[in-house]
């Protein structure tokens, strides 16, 4: 985007001004992430650490809490990269997690 200021001090092609609405997208496909995560939980044994932390991550996903999700992923990186988790997670989830750990 180019911002142009003409001789009359008029700014064009800019978001500066009255009543502008700017939206940002998080870049996360929450709907697909939720579907994949629910599928993952059905495959994990319920008595494992991976199941417990995956349930915590799901709560963040359901609430679209990006900060909480990334904090959960980073603080439990070993469990999210375990062979058990990797064997049941879809390629989508494995790639998603690798991008944020």
Secondary structure, 3 states (H helix, E strand, C coil): CCCEECCCCCEECCCCCCCCCCCCCCCCCHHHHHHHHHHHHHHCCCCCHHHHHHHHHHHHHHCCCHHHHHHHHHHCHHHHCCHHHHHHCCHHHHHHHHHHC
